[in-house]
Amino acid sequence: MPPRKKQKTGKSSNAPAPEEEEAGAAHDGDTAAGSAADSSGHGSSEYSSIPPFRYITVPRPQFDFEPLPTTPVNVAIGANTEVIQANGFENDDDVGDDDDGDDEQAASEKFQKALDEDEKHDQLLKPVGEHNHRKWVMLKEGWSMFCDWKRRSGYCQPDFLAMYIYNDFYGYGIQELLENLLLKFDAALKEKNVEEAKWDSWAVISAMALWLNAGEGSDYMMNDDGDRVVEISALVGIALLTALAMVETSGELKTDSKFLDLGIVITSFLRWAEDHEDAGIEDDAVAWREHAVAYYERSGLGVEKGVSGTAELLKKFRDTSPPAPKERQDPWGWTAKLKMYDARHEMGGTNFDLTKWSRRQRAQYAFDKKDPLAEFSDKDLKDGVLQIG
């Protein structure tokens, strides 16, 4: 695929402006990254030949091995088989591990075991047609985007480079990356070719769903600009509803949808937003969750099609919400809400991407007053393929 165009650089009073702006484009990010998939080296000719909007198999991410923060592992929903389905567990080994409490460490071990098994049998990043039994699938374009954003997350973390700028710098960097994803979603919606717009926008939404749950999804929520945190969190929900309205309009909100990860994407967003109130994100800013549940239930998908804890998520956020707006064109007011947010905050850009800063500026904030990326050439930095952290 051709490289993506770089977003227009936004301005922010919270970030020192880089002294040198480097033109360039992000690479596809076909390398698995972070806690969702820590494998690499999948740049084979076989993988490269897969079309961008073909579904591929991906690892079951670590968050799906973790119980909901407020949900007991063995929820009493009905028969034992229903308990297993409700929690999204795939086998009895995942149920009842009381010795370790299914805490984060236990989930990490389960994730690694499953990942090792998948790699042993060469099950990952394969066209879905050859592996129809796999639950965790994703558009190749969405997976590439997720890997790209996972890598970029390290570019705005001063700790990884032995630097200190100010306390919320990393949080604002994650917020900027989230804004860039929302801008990509908006650009995809506006593509003239309706089919391309449909699949390109879904690729962005699916990448966002995974990225928000893969370690960075709450890192912006402690930023000192609380109003902006609430606003962007609400905007993420509107983006999801807008994508689901598109799916429904195209006749694909159904059990045999062409959007094979429909259930996973909806419930991934619900899982990310499950405890938003703890971060002060509430009321109108989380009203989208009830509508997302309504879309899920209108699709007819069973709880086993969602992430772990789907039964509890649907139950928690099910409400007597009014039906979705009838307008076919922008039923959730996405365009106006994005424009309003951008007018207030001038969203997006690369202000917090430390690889875009000048060498002198990085040295200024480094503990040893030396550029922490001195070993890398200007081309390496421009290409944006470094793994940091």
ZAMARGU-4260 file (C-alpha; in steps of 0.2 Angstrom, whole numbers, plus 5000, padded with zeros to 4 digits):
<rodrens>
0) 5000/5000/5000 | 5006/5018/4997 | 5011/5027/5013 | 4998/5037/5022 | 4998/5056/5021
5) 5004/5065/5037 | 4991/5074/5046 | 4992/5093/5047 | 5002/5099/5062 | 4990/5106/5075
10) 4996/5119/5088 | 4995/5117/5107 | 5000/5128/5121 | 5005/5113/5131 | 5019/5107/5120
15) 5035/5116/5115 | 5034/5117/5096 | 5047/5107/5087 | 5060/5118/5079 | 5061/5107/5064
20) 5046/5100/5055 | 5050/5084/5045 | 5039/5079/5031 | 5036/5061/5029 | 5023/5047/5030
25) 5019/5033/5042 | 5022/5016/5037 | 5009/5002/5037 | 5015/4995/5053 | 5013/4977/5048
30) 5023/4971/5063 | 5013/4966/5078 | 5015/4977/5093 | 5013/4979/5112 | 5002/4968/5123
35) 4989/4964/5110 | 5002/4955/5100 | 5021/4955/5104 | 5026/4945/5089 | 5036/4952/5074
40) 5043/4948/5057 | 5027/4945/5048 | 5033/4955/5033 | 5033/4940/5022 | 5028/4940/5004
45) 5012/4930/5008 | 5006/4943/5020 | 5011/4957/5009 | 5000/4950/4995 | 4984/4950/5006
50) 4973/4964/5000 | 4971/4978/5013 | 4952/4975/5016 | 4953/4957/5018 | 4950/4949/5035
55) 4965/4941/5043 | 4968/4931/5059 | 4975/4941/5074 | 4980/4936/5092 | 4967/4936/5105
60) 4973/4952/5115 | 4978/4952/5133 | 4963/4962/5139 | 4951/4948/5133 | 4959/4937/5146
65) 4956/4949/5160 | 4939/4949/5170 | 4929/4965/5170 | 4935/4976/5185 | 4918/4976/5193
70) 4913/4958/5188 | 4917/4942/5197 | 4925/4929/5186 | 4911/4916/5188 | 4895/4926/5185
75) 4879/4917/5189 | 4870/4919/5173 | 4863/4902/5170 | 4870/4885/5166 | 4889/4882/5166
80) 4890/4883/5147 | 4881/4900/5148 | 4893/4906/5161 | 4908/4902/5149 | 4900/4911/5135
85) 4895/4926/5145 | 4913/4929/5150 | 4920/4926/5133 | 4931/4911/5139 | 4936/4899/5125
90) 4939/4884/5136 | 4938/4877/5154 | 4956/4882/5158 | 4951/4900/5158 | 4937/4897/5171
95) 4940/4896/5190 | 4958/4899/5191 | 4955/4906/5209 | 4974/4903/5214 | 4980/4918/5204
100) 4963/4927/5204 | 4964/4930/5185 | 4974/4946/5189 | 4984/4955/5176 | 4999/4944/5178
105) 4989/4928/5176 | 4980/4936/5161 | 4998/4940/5154 | 5003/4922/5156 | 4987/4916/5147
110) 4990/4928/5133 | 5008/4923/5130 | 5003/4904/5131 | 4989/4907/5118 | 5001/4918/5107
115) 5015/4905/5108 | 5002/4891/5103 | 4996/4902/5088 | 5013/4905/5082 | 5018/4887/5084
120) 5004/4882/5072 | 5006/4897/5061 | 4989/4903/5064 | 4992/4922/5064 | 4990/4935/5050
125) 4982/4923/5038 | 4967/4926/5027 | 4951/4921/5036 | 4945/4910/5022 | 4959/4898/5027
130) 4955/4899/5046 | 4936/4901/5048 | 4936/4894/5065 | 4945/4909/5072 | 4935/4922/5083
135) 4948/4936/5083 | 4949/4943/5065 | 4952/4960/5059 | 4954/4969/5042 | 4972/4969/5037
140) 4971/4988/5035 | 4964/4990/5053 | 4978/4978/5060 | 4991/4988/5051 | 4984/5004/5058
145) 4984/4997/5075 | 5002/4992/5074 | 5007/5009/5068 | 4998/5018/5082 | 5005/5006/5095
150) 5022/5010/5089 | 5019/5029/5088 | 5013/5028/5106 | 5031/5025/5111 | 5036/5041/5102
155) 5028/5052/5114 | 5034/5044/5130 | 5048/5054/5137 | 5052/5040/5150 | 5057/5029/5136
160) 5071/5041/5131 | 5077/5046/5148 | 5069/5063/5146 | 5057/5074/5157 | 5046/5088/5149
165) 5031/5089/5161 | 5020/5077/5170 | 5005/5076/5157 | 5016/5076/5142 | 5013/5057/5138
170) 4995/5059/5141 | 4993/5073/5129 | 5003/5063/5117 | 4991/5049/5118 | 4977/5061/5116
175) 4985/5068/5100 | 4986/5051/5093 | 4968/5048/5097 | 4963/5064/5089 | 4973/5059/5073
180) 4963/5043/5073 | 4947/5052/5073 | 4953/5063/5059 | 4957/5048/5049 | 4940/5041/5052
185) 4932/5058/5046 | 4943/5058/5031 | 4937/5040/5027 | 4919/5044/5029 | 4921/5058/5016
190) 4929/5047/5002 | 4919/5048/4986 | 4918/5029/4983 | 4905/5023/4995 | 4912/5005/4996
195) 4929/5012/5000 | 4922/5024/5012 | 4913/5010/5021 | 4928/4998/5023 | 4941/5012/5026
200) 4931/5020/5040 | 4928/5002/5048 | 4947/4999/5047 | 4949/5015/5058 | 4936/5010/5070
205) 4942/4993/5072 | 4960/4999/5075 | 4954/5012/5088 | 4944/4998/5097 | 4960/4987/5099
210) 4972/5002/5102 | 4961/5009/5116 | 4961/4992/5125 | 4979/4988/5122 | 4987/4999/5136
215) 4985/5017/5131 | 4967/5019/5131 | 4966/5028/5148 | 4983/5036/5148 | 4975/5053/5143
220) 4962/5053/5156 | 4972/5061/5169 | 4977/5076/5159 | 4975/5092/5168 | 4962/5098/5155
225) 4948/5088/5161 | 4935/5096/5150 | 4945/5091/5134 | 4946/5073/5141 | 4927/5072/5143
230) 4924/5080/5126 | 4936/5068/5116 | 4929/5053/5125 | 4912/5057/5120 | 4918/5060/5102
235) 4925/5043/5102 | 4908/5036/5106 | 4900/5046/5092 | 4912/5039/5080 | 4907/5022/5085
240) 4889/5026/5083 | 4892/5034/5066 | 4901/5018/5060 | 4887/5007/5066 | 4874/5018/5058
245) 4884/5015/5041 | 4884/4996/5044 | 4865/4996/5047 | 4862/5007/5032 | 4872/4995/5021
250) 4861/4980/5028 | 4875/4972/5037 | 4869/4974/5055 | 4865/4955/5056 | 4872/4939/5062
255) 4880/4935/5045 | 4887/4952/5043 | 4902/4955/5031 | 4909/4964/5045 | 4916/4949/5053
260) 4922/4958/5069 | 4906/4968/5072 | 4903/4960/5089 | 4921/4962/5095 | 4922/4980/5089
265) 4906/4986/5098 | 4910/4977/5114 | 4928/4982/5114 | 4922/5000/5115 | 4910/4996/5129
270) 4924/4987/5138 | 4935/5002/5136 | 4921/5014/5143 | 4915/5002/5156 | 4922/5012/5171
275) 4923/5030/5163 | 4913/5037/5177 | 4929/5034/5188 | 4938/5046/5178 | 4924/5059/5178
280) 4917/5055/5161 | 4899/5053/5164 | 4881/5059/5159 | 4880/5064/5141 | 4898/5060/5137
285) 4894/5041/5140 | 4876/5041/5133 | 4883/5032/5118 | 4885/5016/5127 | 4866/5012/5128
290) 4865/5016/5109 | 4879/5004/5106 | 4871/4990/5116 | 4855/4993/5105 | 4865/4991/5089
295) 4872/4975/5096 | 4856/4968/5100 | 4848/4973/5084 | 4861/4963/5075 | 4856/4947/5083
300) 4873/4943/5088 | 4875/4931/5103 | 4886/4936/5118 | 4899/4924/5112 | 4903/4935/5097
305) 4909/4949/5109 | 4924/4951/5120 | 4925/4943/5137 | 4912/4950/5149 | 4900/4954/5135
310) 4884/4948/5144 | 4888/4959/5159 | 4892/4974/5148 | 4876/4972/5138 | 4866/4970/5154
315) 4875/4985/5162 | 4872/4997/5148 | 4855/4991/5142 | 4842/5005/5143 | 4826/5011/5136
320) 4835/5023/5125 | 4826/5030/5111 | 4829/5022/5094 | 4843/5028/5083 | 4839/5044/5073
325) 4830/5040/5056 | 4841/5052/5046 | 4852/5042/5034 | 4865/5056/5032 | 4875/5058/5048
330) 4862/5052/5060 | 4873/5055/5076 | 4879/5073/5071 | 4897/5067/5069 | 4902/5081/5057
335) 4895/5095/5068 | 4903/5088/5084 | 4920/5085/5076 | 4920/5103/5069 | 4915/5110/5086
340) 4929/5100/5095 | 4942/5105/5082 | 4937/5123/5084 | 4940/5123/5102 | 4956/5113/5102
345) 4964/5113/5085 | 4965/5094/5085 | 4979/5082/5079 | 4996/5084/5073 | 5013/5078/5079
350) 5018/5090/5092 | 5021/5076/5105 | 5030/5065/5093 | 5048/5066/5100 | 5055/5059/5084
355) 5049/5074/5075 | 5058/5086/5087 | 5075/5093/5083 | 5090/5084/5090 | 5094/5100/5100
360) 5077/5101/5107 | 5077/5083/5113 | 5094/5085/5121 | 5087/5100/5130 | 5075/5089/5140
365) 5086/5074/5141 | 5093/5070/5159 | 5111/5069/5151 | 5108/5084/5140 | 5112/5073/5125
370) 5100/5068/5111 | 5093/5051/5116 | 5091/5047/5097 | 5108/5052/5092 | 5112/5034/5085
375) 5098/5035/5073 | 5100/5044/5056 | 5088/5057/5050 | 5081/5045/5038 | 5077/5033/5052
380) 5068/5046/5061 | 5059/5052/5046 | 5053/5035/5041 | 5044/5032/5058 | 5048/5014/5059
385) 5058/5014/5076 | 5052/5003/5090 | 5054/5013/5106 | 5051/5007/5123
</rodrens>
